[in-house]
Amino acid sequence: MNRIKDTTKRVELYHQTYQEEMHLPQLDTTSSSKLKDLLDKIYRFEHRCTMKKIKYSEPVCIEFRGAIADLMLLLDDFDLQEAIANRDNEEPRKDIDSVA
């Protein structure tokens, strides 16, 4: 639950900081559909800047998109950081030949 709160705060902070520059919609709720719309808007902003050769902060956009994607996964009850941290603790998978 802490990760959801922290990630939500991070997304809200990025949103407040770059709302005017990227012409982002208002972020009232953090539902998956709203986050997907926000993600699409950021992609379109980056594409427009690239096509018109306008300078923008690509690393910030990448971090913002990453925070949104992380929050979307957390809302779907999947913690990517936890999965990565525990990937070595899982039992080795059986070969397909031994299953058949």
Stockholm file with secondary structure:
# STOCKHOLM 1.0

chainA/1-100         MNRIKDTTKRVELYHQTYQEEMHLPQLDTTSSSKLKDLLDKIYRFEHRCTMKKIKYSEPVCIEFRGAIADLMLLLDDFDLQEAIANRDNEEPRKDIDSVA
#=GR chainA/1-100 SS CHHHHHHHHHHHHHHHHHHHHHTCCCCCCCCHHHHHHHHHHHHHHHHHHHHTTCCCCHHHHHHHHHHHHHHHHHHTTCCHHHHHHTGGGSCCCCCHHHHC
#=GC SS_cons         CHHHHHHHHHHHHHHHHHHHHHTCCCCCCCCHHHHHHHHHHHHHHHHHHHHTTCCCCHHHHHHHHHHHHHHHHHHTTCCHHHHHHTGGGSCCCCCHHHHC
//
